[in-house]
Amino acid sequence: MSTTTRKLTDYKVLIFDVYGTLADWESGAFMSAEGDLQTQYPDMLYSDLLAKVHEVLEERLKALSDVEQGEATGTATLVGNSTTTPSAEDAHKSFGASIQNWPMFPDTCDALRRLAKHFKLVVLSNVDRQSFRHTHALLSEGPSWTT
């Protein structure tokens, strides 16, 4: 049996995810949580603040995991707006909107420009169009000194 090794140049289309591949979602989420906590704890030492960020992110991920498991087993509890305070709701929306500020990896835009000369580039990602619009602009135009 003969195995043919394909080269990258054998392809016409490259399909890829964005968050974690081109955009540094971990740093973006971390920076968003850090900013929220700096507001809540302005006098906290930075090393303690970083530990708190880790704790909060871990709690958020665990809560999300618990909800998903509850949905899978049919035991999920729905929380109505009456139990969510307006400030907490605003914080959640702010965290969700932080995607527009997530940084690209340093070589991303240059690499995409070079690849686009030879391939059709296609994004396959589980993100809504509104949120992706900001990322797409960064990927298309490249980062500025303010992003």
Phi, psi and chi 1 to 4 in degrees:
 res  aa     phi    psi   chi1   chi2   chi3   chi4
   1 MET       -  130.7  178.1  162.6   88.9      -
   2 SER  -100.3  132.2  137.3      -      -      -
   3 THR  -108.2  124.8  -53.4      -      -      -
   4 THR   -95.9  125.3  -54.3      -      -      -
   5 THR   -88.1  121.4  -57.2      -      -      -
   6 ARG   -87.1  145.9  -62.0 -166.7   71.6  173.3
   7 LYS  -100.2  158.7  -60.9  178.7  -72.1 -176.7
   8 LEU   -57.2  -36.1 -174.3   59.4      -      -
   9 THR   -70.0   -7.9   54.7      -      -      -
  10 ASP   -76.0  -13.2  -68.1  -21.0      -      -
  11 TYR  -101.2  154.1  -61.7   93.5      -      -
  12 LYS  -111.3  -20.6  -65.0  179.7 -178.0  179.5
  13 VAL  -129.6  136.6  177.2      -      -      -
  14 LEU  -115.2  126.7  -63.1  179.8      -      -
  15 ILE  -113.5  132.3  -58.1  171.3      -      -
  16 PHE  -152.7  157.9   48.9   88.2      -      -
  17 ASP   -83.6  162.8 -173.5   24.8      -      -
  18 VAL  -105.6  -51.1  173.6      -      -      -
  19 TYR   -80.6  111.3  -57.9   99.8      -      -
  20 GLY   105.7  -23.2      -      -      -      -
  21 THR  -100.0  -50.7  -53.3      -      -      -
  22 LEU  -111.0  -36.4  -54.2  175.5      -      -
  23 ALA  -106.9  137.8      -      -      -      -
  24 ASP   -85.0   81.5 -174.6   -2.6      -      -
  25 TRP   -66.1  -31.5   72.9  -90.7      -      -
  26 GLU   -65.9  -45.3  -70.1  170.2  -38.3      -
  27 SER   -65.9  -39.0  -68.2      -      -      -
  28 GLY   -62.2  -46.0      -      -      -      -
  29 ALA   -66.1  -40.2      -      -      -      -
  30 PHE   -61.9  -46.6  179.2   85.0      -      -
  31 MET   -63.1  -37.3  -71.9 -176.2  -60.7      -
  32 SER   -66.1  -46.8  177.1      -      -      -
  33 ALA   -64.9  -38.7      -      -      -      -
  34 GLU   -61.5  -43.5  177.5 -173.0   24.4      -
  35 GLY   -62.4  -41.5      -      -      -      -
  36 ASP   -59.9  -43.5  -68.3  -15.0      -      -
  37 LEU   -74.1  -32.0  -68.4  173.1      -      -
  38 GLN   -62.5  -34.4  -79.4 -179.0  -29.6      -
  39 THR   -68.3  -41.2  -58.2      -      -      -
  40 GLN   -73.7  -33.2  -68.3  175.4   21.0      -
  41 TYR  -128.1   67.6  -54.4  102.4      -      -
  42 PRO   -64.3  -22.6   22.8  -30.8      -      -
  43 ASP   -99.3    3.4  -62.1  -34.1      -      -
  44 MET   -74.1  138.7 -174.4  178.7  -81.5      -
  45 LEU   -59.2  145.9  -69.7  174.0      -      -
  46 TYR   -60.2  -40.6 -168.2   70.7      -      -
  47 SER   -62.7  -37.2   58.7      -      -      -
  48 ASP   -70.0  -36.8  -66.4  -22.1      -      -
  49 LEU   -63.3  -42.6 -175.8   66.5      -      -
  50 LEU   -62.0  -39.8  -67.7  178.1      -      -
  51 ALA   -63.7  -39.9      -      -      -      -
  52 LYS   -65.9  -40.0 -172.8   71.9  172.3  170.8
  53 VAL   -58.5  -46.5  166.1      -      -      -
  54 HIS   -59.4  -44.4 -176.4  -91.7      -      -
  55 GLU   -61.4  -45.6  176.3 -173.6  -34.2      -
  56 VAL   -66.3  -44.2  167.4      -      -      -
  57 LEU   -62.3  -40.2  -71.4  176.4      -      -
  58 GLU   -62.8  -42.5 -173.8  173.9   25.2      -
  59 GLU   -63.0  -42.6  -72.4  171.0    2.5      -
  60 ARG   -63.2  -42.8  -71.2  179.0 -175.7  178.7
  61 LEU   -66.8  -40.2  -70.5  172.4      -      -
  62 LYS   -65.0  -42.9 -176.9  176.0  178.8  -14.4
  63 ALA   -61.4  -42.3      -      -      -      -
  64 LEU   -63.7  -42.8  179.8   60.9      -      -
  65 SER   -62.8  -42.4  176.0      -      -      -
  66 ASP   -62.8  -41.2  -70.0  -13.4      -      -
  67 VAL   -64.5  -45.0  167.8      -      -      -
  68 GLU   -62.9  -40.4  -72.2  173.2   -6.5      -
  69 GLN   -66.1  -38.9  -74.3  179.6  -10.0      -
  70 GLY   -64.6  -38.7      -      -      -      -
  71 GLU   -65.3  -38.4  -71.5  172.3   -8.5      -
  72 ALA   -67.5  -33.9      -      -      -      -
  73 THR   -96.7   -3.3   61.3      -      -      -
  74 GLY    80.8   16.9      -      -      -      -
  75 THR  -112.7   16.1   60.3      -      -      -
  76 ALA   -64.6  142.3      -      -      -      -
  77 THR  -106.1  126.2  -57.1      -      -      -
  78 LEU   -87.5  135.3  -62.8  177.0      -      -
  79 VAL  -106.4  121.2  178.3      -      -      -
  80 GLY   -78.0  165.0      -      -      -      -
  81 ASN   -61.3  -22.2  -73.2  -22.3      -      -
  82 SER   -67.0  -23.2   60.9      -      -      -
  83 THR   -95.7   -5.4   60.6      -      -      -
  84 THR  -102.9  123.6  -55.7      -      -      -
  85 THR   -73.3  150.3   63.8      -      -      -
  86 PRO   -56.9  -38.4  -23.9   31.8      -      -
  87 SER   -68.2  -36.8   60.6      -      -      -
  88 ALA   -66.7  -41.5      -      -      -      -
  89 GLU   -62.0  -43.0 -176.3   67.2   25.4      -
  90 ASP   -62.2  -40.5  -69.4  -15.7      -      -
  91 ALA   -64.1  -40.1      -      -      -      -
  92 HIS   -65.4  -43.2  -64.3  -46.0      -      -
  93 LYS   -65.2  -39.9  -73.3 -179.2 -179.9  179.7
  94 SER   -63.0  -43.2  175.4      -      -      -
  95 PHE   -62.2  -44.0 -176.5   76.2      -      -
  96 GLY   -62.4  -37.4      -      -      -      -
  97 ALA   -76.6  -11.1      -      -      -      -
  98 SER   -65.1  -12.1   74.2      -      -      -
  99 ILE   -55.2  -31.5 -167.7  170.3      -      -
 100 GLN   -68.8  -14.8   65.9 -175.0  -41.4      -
 101 ASN  -105.0    2.6  -59.2  -45.5      -      -
 102 TRP   -69.2  133.5  -68.2   -1.2      -      -
 103 PRO   -77.1  152.0   28.9  -34.4      -      -
 104 MET   -85.5  151.2  -61.4  -59.7  117.4      -
 105 PHE   -64.2  148.6  -71.7  110.5      -      -
 106 PRO   -55.1  -34.1  -21.7   29.0      -      -
 107 ASP   -96.2    2.2   58.5  -13.7      -      -
 108 THR   -59.8  -56.8  -67.2      -      -      -
 109 CYS   -64.9  -42.2  -64.5      -      -      -
 110 ASP   -63.0  -43.3 -177.6   51.1      -      -
 111 ALA   -62.7  -42.0      -      -      -      -
 112 LEU   -64.2  -41.0  -72.0  177.1      -      -
 113 ARG   -60.4  -41.6  -82.8 -169.3  -75.7  -80.5
 114 ARG   -68.8  -42.7  -69.4  178.5   24.5 -136.7
 115 LEU   -66.5  -36.2  -71.3  168.9      -      -
 116 ALA   -63.9  -19.5      -      -      -      -
 117 LYS   -71.5  -20.5  -66.9  176.6 -176.1  176.4
 118 HIS  -121.5  -16.8  -52.6  -76.7      -      -
 119 PHE  -138.1  155.9  -55.8   97.5      -      -
 120 LYS   -83.6  130.1 -179.9  174.2  176.0  113.7
 121 LEU  -103.8  128.6  -55.5  178.0      -      -
 122 VAL  -128.1  130.4  176.6      -      -      -
 123 VAL   -92.7  132.0  169.2      -      -      -
 124 LEU  -126.0  104.9  178.1   63.2      -      -
 125 SER  -149.3  151.4 -167.0      -      -      -
 126 ASN   -96.2   67.5   58.6  -18.9      -      -
 127 VAL  -135.3  148.4   65.6      -      -      -
 128 ASP   -74.8  157.5   63.1  -86.4      -      -
 129 ARG   -62.5  -38.9  -69.3  175.3 -168.3 -112.7
 130 GLN   -60.7  -47.5  169.1  107.3   11.9      -
 131 SER   -67.0  -39.6  -62.7      -      -      -
 132 PHE   -69.0  -25.8 -179.3   67.7      -      -
 133 ARG   -53.0  -43.6 -174.8  178.8   71.9 -136.5
 134 HIS   -66.2  -43.1  -60.7  -75.7      -      -
 135 THR   -64.9  -42.2  -55.9      -      -      -
 136 HIS   -59.7  -40.7 -176.3  -99.0      -      -
 137 ALA   -62.0  -43.6      -      -      -      -
 138 LEU   -63.0  -41.7  -81.1  176.1      -      -
 139 LEU   -67.9  -35.7  -67.0  172.0      -      -
 140 SER   -76.6  -41.2  -60.6      -      -      -
 141 GLU   -97.4  -18.3  -59.5  163.7   11.8      -
 142 GLY    86.3  157.7      -      -      -      -
 143 PRO   -72.1  149.6   24.0  -29.4      -      -
 144 SER  -103.8  178.7   69.0      -      -      -
 145 TRP   -68.9  -17.5  -69.8  108.6      -      -
 146 THR   -96.9   -3.4   59.5      -      -      -
 147 THR  -116.9      -   57.5      -      -      -
